[in-house]
Amino acid sequence: MSDRSAWLRLATTPGIGATLAGRLVARFGSAQAALTGSDAGWRDAGLPAPARRALAEPPGEAMARTEAWLAEDGHHFLTLDHPAYPPALAELDPPPPWLYALGDLDLLDYPAIAIVGSRNPSHAGRDAAHEFGRALAAAGLVVVSGLARGIDAAAHEGALDADGYTIAITGTGLDRVYPAANKALAERIAERGLLLSEFGLGTQPLRGNFPRRNRVIAGLCTATLVVEAARASGSLITARMASAANREVFALPGSIHNPLARGCHQLIREGAKLVETTDHILEEIAGSIDGYRRGPAPRASAQNPEPPEADGNDNAAELLAAVGHDPVRIDDLVARTGWPADAVSSTLLILELEGRVQAVAGGAYVRSG
């Protein structure tokens, strides 16, 4: 049995999760050695009797089903020694011993930012998550979130709407989508981004899975942005996991009368950086992403041509003229210029980084000064 198959056997044996598998491998030296251990050795490593009995039996239906799934194009099983295993996750103590993946593994090489928040956000919160997802993806970052309703879904959709890249970390097996309402979104991400999970096929959305999912989100990313969150929120757990892993944490402020702003305000009091525009984030993490390969550019197509450059050419001047001096939204700029929305958004981001425009309330932009 190859080392990969040995890991897969551990991952698909009932009663042996990531924690026990890691303990077994640490005790025996490798996944292959762990499988040939004795019942006494397995007991000493902490395996309960049902797990020991299952490990002593030949591989079961779960392993065969997983191998069949892995035989499909774009389906992957990553262990710590796999060349695509993310170095950022390897830094965690302990790191996830395995990951199931569906989609483009190259995205694990690029700098990533998590965008997380409430499952029931305000309209303004949802719009902010979408706009930040779109702008950060257009800047070359991979947008990571948890495929949940609300802020997570809006961030993924923003990245995809920019023809950028996004990774969804799930709390279920990759043969399931939770919530079911996000099935179409999950399919778009699998086709144009990456789905990633610690959990084997068939795993249901159990409550205990989501803190582990949040740990992967926090560990994978250079930084985490919390858009809206109540004080008792899984998003705050993600942010604190990110901080514990020495990642940057950002939070959007909100109205003192909005209960969904209280979690963000709590994080800011605890040391998270307050942000109002994407350039606040990009300036802060510039040094952290120097060691990464440059992020992927947004895709170009007949429907979404390459966005015009803003280095003093006529396109940037045209967009700047269209902005005018009163607040204007992206939809209005699309109507004024006739450009695709992604081209407008990308050029606005460049103009914003140059200090020539700035974002204001309501997702609008004005000329700086």
N, C-alpha and C positions, 0 to 999 in steps of 0.2 A: 504494500500500500504506500503510495506517495505521501509526502508530508501534507500536501494540499488535501488529499483524500482523508488523511488522518484527522486533520482539522475539521473537515466537513462532517466526518463521523461524530466527532465530539459535539459539533454544533447542532446536529440533528438527533442526538440521543435524548430521549425524554428524561427530564430531571437534571440535565446538565446545562446550565446557562453559562453566560460569559464568565461570571465570577468563579464558579467551580472549575470550568475548563482552564482558566488561567492558573488556578491553584494546582491543578493536576500537572500542567505542563511545567510549571516552576519546580514541582517536586521531582518529576521524572526526567526533565531536561529537554523533551520534545514531545510533539503530539503523537508521533509514532511510538515512542517509548511508553507514553501514558497508556496507549491501547493494549500494550502487551504486559502491563503491570498485573500484580496479583490482587485478589480481593482484599487482602489485608492492607496492601499499599493504598488501594483506592479508599478504603475505610479511613486510614490514617490521614489521607488528604482531605477528608471531610465529606466524601460522597455518601449520601444516604443509601439504605439498602435497595430501594426500587431503582435508583440510578445505577448502582453496581450490577444489579441483575440485567438491566437493559444493555449495559456496556459489554457484558459477557456474552450476549446473544449476537448472532449475525446482524449486519446492518438491516434496518427495517424499511418500511414503505416511505418514511419521511426522507431518508437519504436518496432513495431511487427517484422520488418525485423532485427533489432539489437538483439532482444531477440532470434530470430531463429539462428542468427550467434553465439551468446554467448552459445547456447545449444551444439555447436560442441566442440569436444575434443580439449583442448589446447587454447580455446578462453576465454578471461577474460575482465572484466570491473572493474578497480580499482578506488576506491574513497579514500579520505584521511584517513578514518578509516579502510580500508582494511589491513589485516596483512601483505600483500606483498607490500603495497605502500612504495616506497623507502624513507627512512629517509632523504637522501641527498636532494631529491626534496622537501620534507616537509619544509626544511630550507629556501626555496626561499620565497620572499615576492612580490606578493602572490604566493603560490604554485599552480601548475595545479590542479584544483578541481577533475579531473578525467583523467584516461588513459585507452586506449584500448590496449590489449596485445594479442599476438599470439606466443605461444611457452613456454619456460621454465622459470617460474617466479622465480625459485631459483637463477637465475643469478643476480637478483636485490639485493641479499644479499652479493655479492662479490665485492671486490675493482675493480674499472673500470677506464680505461683511454680512452679518446677520441683521435682519430687520424683524422684530417680534413685537407683539402687543396683544391687545384684547381680542377675544373672539366676537365681541359685540361692540365694536367701536362706534363713535359718532361718525356722521358723514364727513366732517372735517378730518377726523383721524384716518378714515379709510382713504380719503383723497391724499393726505400727506404721505401715507405709506406707499401709495401708488406712485406719487411724484418722486419720492426719494428712491424707490426701487428703480424707476425708469432712469433718473439722472445718474445714479451711482453705477448702474449697468452700462449706460452710455459712456461713462468715464473709464470703463474697462474692468470694473470690479465684478466679481460673481456674487449675486445676491442670494443669501441662504436664509431659509425659514423652515417652518414646521408643517406646512400644508394644512394648517387649521383654518377655520372660518375667520373672517374679519381681517385683521392686520396682516397675518401671514399670507393669505390668498391675495390681498391687494399688492403686497410687495412682490410676490412671484409674478403677478400679472403685469405690474409696472416694468419689471425687467424684460419680460417677453415682449411687451408692447414696444420697447426700445430696440427690439431685435438683439437684445443682450442675452446674458446667460444666467441661469439660476439653478440652485440645488435645493431639493426638498428633502429634509430629514424626517422620516416617518416613525411613528410609534407602533406600527403594525408590520406584518410581513409585506413584502413588495408585491405579492399577488392580491393584496387587498388595498382599498382606498378608504381612508377615514378622514373627514366625513364623506359619505357617499356623494354628497352634492358637489364635491371637488373632483369627481372622476374625470371630467373633461379637462380640467386644469392639470391633473396628474398625467394624463396622456400627452398633453402639450409639453410638459416638462420632460417626460421620458424621451420624446422625439427631439427636443431642442436643448435639453439640459441634462440633469442627472437626478435620479431618485436614489436615496441611500438609507440603509437601515441596519441596525444591529440584530434585528429580529428575524427568525426563520419564517419560511412560507407557512401561511395559515395562522400566524399569530394575530390574535384579536386585539382591539384597542383597549387593553386593560389599564386601569388608572396608574399602576406602578410602572408602566412602560415609559410614561412621558417625562419624568425626571431624567431617565437615561437618555431619551431622545434630546432633551434640552442640553444635557452635558456634551453630546456630540456637536450640537449646533454651536455652543459656546467655544468648544475646543478647536473646532475646524477653522474658525474665523479670526481674522486680524482684529476685528472690533465688532461690537454689538450695539445696535441702535434700538432703543425702546420708544415706540411712538405713542401709544396710550396703554395704560395699565392701572388697574385698581391696586390698592395697597397689598391685598392678599391675592397674588397673581403668579402664575407659572412663569410669566415673562420676567418678573423680578428675580425669580430663582435662576433663570438663564443668565441674567445680567450679573448676578453675584457669582455664578460659576465662571463667567468670563473674567470677572475681576480677579477671582482666586487663581485663574490660569494666566494671570498677567497680560490679559487682553484689554484693549481700550473699551470703555463703556460710555455711550452717549445717550442722552434722553431729550425728547422734545418737551418744552414747557407748554402749559395750557392754562385755561381759566381756573382760578381758585374755586369756582363754583362747579367745575366739572369733576365728578368723582373719578373719572377715568384718567384725569391728570395727576391724581394724588400719588400714584405709584411712581410716575416720572419725577415728581417733585421730591419724593422720598429718596430716589436714587441720586438726584442732584445734591441733596443735603449730605448724602453719604460719599460724595466725591465724583459722581458721573459728570461728564462734561455737557453743559447745556449747548444745544445746537439749534439754529434757526434755518440754516441753509446748508447745501451740500458742501460748499467750500470749507465750512468749519470742520467737517469730517475729513475731507481730503487733505487739508493742511496738517491736521493732527496725525494722520496715519502715514504721511509721506515717507517718514523715516522707517516705519515698520515694514513697508512693502518693498524696500530697496533690494532685499535679497531674493525676492520672488522673480520668476519669469514675468515679463510684461503680460498683463491681462489681455484676453481676446478682444478684438475690435467687434463692435456690433455688426451683425450680418448685413450685407447689401443684397438687394434683389431688384427686380423690375418695379415691384410695388414700393420698395423702400430703398431708394438710391443712396449712395454714399452721402452722408450729411456734408454740407458745404463747410469748408474750413473758415475759421474766424481770424486768420492772421492778416488782418488789414485788407482783405480782398473785397470785391463788390458784394458778395453774398452776405458777409457779416455787416457791411454798411447798410445793405437793404433791410436786413432784419432789425438792426438798431433803429433805422428810420421808422420801421413799422411799430416798434415798441412805443415811440412817442414819449410823452412826459407824464401820462396818466397811467394808473395800473391797468394792465392788460393780461388776459389769460391766454394760455397756449392755443385754445380753440379759436380765439379771435385772431391770433397771429397766423394760424393756418389759413383762415379766411382772407386775411389781408395780403398774404404773400403767395398763396397757392402752393406752398411747400407741403410735403408730407409732415405729419405731426412729429415723427421721430427726428426728421431733419431740423425742425424748429427746436425741439427739446435739446438736441445735441449741441446746436449752435448757441442756444441760450446758456447752456452749461459752460461753454468755453468763454462766452462773454462775461458770465458771472465770475468765473475764475480770474479773468483779466480785470475785474472790478468795474466793468462798463455797464452792467445791469445788476439789479439785486431783486431777490424774491421778497414779496411782502405777503400780508395776510390773505387768505383765501386762494392760495395757489397762483397769485398774479405776479407780474414782474413790472418794474419801472427802471428807467435809466438811473444810474448812480449819480448822486449829487444833484 
